[in-house]
Amino acid sequence: MSQTRNEAPARAGANVRKVFIKTYGCQMNVYDSQRMGDALAGDGYEPTDAIEDADLVLLNTCHIREKAAEKIYSELGRIREMKIEREAQGRSLTVGVTGCVAQAEGPEIVERAPVVDLVVGPQAYHRLGGALARVAAGERVVETDLTTQDKFEKLPRQDGRQIAARGVTAFLTVQEGCDKFCTFCVVPYTRGAEVSRPFAAVMEEARRLAAAGVRELTLLGQNVNAWSGEGGGGRRLGLGGLLRELAEIPGIARLRYTTSHPRDMDDDLIAAHRDLAALMPYLHLPVQSGSDAILKAMNRRHKAGDYLRLLDRIREARPDIALSGDFIVGFPGESDADFEATMELVRQVRFAAAYSFKYSPRPGTPGAAMGGHVEEAVKTERLERLQALIREHQLAFQESFVGREQEVLVEKRGRHPGQMIGRSPFLLPVVVPQSAGAIGEIVTVRIEASLPNSLMAEGADHENRVAQPLRKIA
């Protein structure tokens, strides 16, 4: 392909093509960026964290939030200057846009940003090599077909070296797309209809991840608890059944999943939270609003009371479960009373964490065409009040662990000598002493302090302090 540098200055590894991938948005995009990197490795590309060293730059975009496209065009403006400089030096630079902005605005991107050589939507990553070959032949490429199943079947397998380099936790996509058509959301238009990855393919990838040293799997999907498939013996499984099968894989000690819709939280999945020790006691279950009127306008197809009753059932099955959610404030038509209903729901649930945003119209969604849009200043004031309440609950949740023991999966070295960073079952980062255990081990530590966004275990606050012997879980 013609992306190899021409008469570039000599340096070590100058004959190796490098790819820089910048990821925006959700965990699904993080996973997709990893898999694009895997696909490109087969075409001779090595990853780089320095955009200046790249022969290929990919912006893996998110279209959920306001002005997402504008941010991408701004970034492309900076890359254009880099490309001009490269060409003046006789070196080439290929630029691509992937992800949901690519899917939504593919033809417009190549029209507005001549620096872009290719646009590839989320379901066409397995065709990235072919698209690059077409670019090398002088074509500007737009690949935005919604063919999720092809993507699942044709993405290259990750080898053990690639997996091990990413650590002891991993994302595993099991579902894509959404059929719910919430009126604020672009996902059905950018990711397509709900598609479940076949059971055998999920299990195969999970086993390879475990064999490479992964201890914790997070199952991903736009509506992950809508997953269904045919297991061994032709049994029909939902997400609860899939989790039970994954829990039997040697080496996999922890399971999580995100993101869920309340309407697909069935009895078997709730029972899995009761029955599976590997399924961590942390659930992200978006509600978006506490007002029935706003939930109806959003087409959520549940009421606030339905959500609260569902949480009662989940907590009955797993009393220690921690909950996180999503909230949108200032949706068209939201009154002071509607917003207060959201605040009251938050007070009742006491979320361990939550993501909250001001409503921003997404082009092509029904919400964008609704009347009664809320003034920006009102949205800002409401968001500040909501986030203050959520933060109060979050800090109280973290502080509740001080003086208690927690099982921590050690994930990486800390910022300071003598420290390691791990993760509690409740998804809280925990700073532990290096003496606690090696990366990949699950150790029991006593929590000594709550920091703004993490916990501190005994013995971790000073590099010279000797920790007491700690119990390790195989």
HELIX and SHEET records of a PDB file:
HELIX    1   1 GLN A   27  ALA A   41  1                                  15    
HELIX    2   2 ILE A   51  ASP A   53  5                                   3    
HELIX    3   3 ALA A   68  ALA A   88  1                                  21    
HELIX    4   4 CYS A  100  ARG A  112  1                                  13    
HELIX    5   5 TYR A  125  ARG A  127  5                                   3    
HELIX    6   6 LEU A  128  ALA A  136  1                                   9    
HELIX    7   7 THR A  148  LYS A  154  1                                   7    
HELIX    8   8 GLY A  160  ALA A  165  1                                   6    
HELIX    9   9 VAL A  187  THR A  190  1                                   4    
HELIX   10  10 PHE A  199  ALA A  211  1                                  13    
HELIX   11  11 VAL A  224  ALA A  226  5                                   3    
HELIX   12  12 GLY A  232  GLY A  234  5                                   3    
HELIX   13  13 LEU A  239  LEU A  246  1                                   8    
HELIX   14  14 PRO A  262  ASP A  264  5                                   3    
HELIX   15  15 ASP A  267  ASP A  275  1                                   9    
HELIX   16  16 ASP A  292  ALA A  297  1                                   6    
HELIX   17  17 ALA A  304  ALA A  317  1                                  14    
HELIX   18  18 ASP A  336  VAL A  349  1                                  14    
HELIX   19  19 PRO A  366  ALA A  369  5                                   4    
HELIX   20  20 GLU A  376  GLU A  399  1                                  24    
HELIX   21  21 GLN A  434  ALA A  436  5                                   3    
SHEET    1   A 6 TYR A  45  PRO A  47  0                                        
SHEET    2   A 6 ARG A  17  THR A  23  1                                        
SHEET    3   A 6 LEU A  56  THR A  61  1                                        
SHEET    4   A 6 THR A  94  GLY A  99  1                                        
SHEET    5   A 6 LEU A 118  VAL A 120  1                                        
SHEET    6   A 6 VAL A 141  GLU A 143  1                                        
SHEET    1   B 3 THR A 169  THR A 173  0                                        
SHEET    2   B 3 GLU A 216  LEU A 220  1                                        
SHEET    3   B 3 ARG A 254  THR A 258  1                                        
SHEET    1   C 2 GLN A 175  GLU A 176  0                                        
SHEET    2   C 2 VAL A 195  SER A 196 -1                                        
SHEET    1   D 2 SER A 228  GLU A 230  0                                        
SHEET    2   D 2 ARG A 236  GLY A 238 -1                                        
SHEET    1   E 3 TYR A 282  HIS A 284  0                                        
SHEET    2   E 3 ALA A 322  VAL A 329  1                                        
SHEET    3   E 3 ALA A 353  LYS A 358  1                                        
SHEET    1   F 6 LYS A 472  ILE A 473  0                                        
SHEET    2   F 6 ILE A 442  SER A 450 -1                                        
SHEET    3   F 6 GLU A 405  ARG A 413 -1                                        
SHEET    4   F 6 GLN A 419  ARG A 423 -1                                        
SHEET    5   F 6 PRO A 429  PRO A 433 -1                                        
SHEET    6   F 6 LEU A 455  ALA A 457  1                                        
END                                                                             
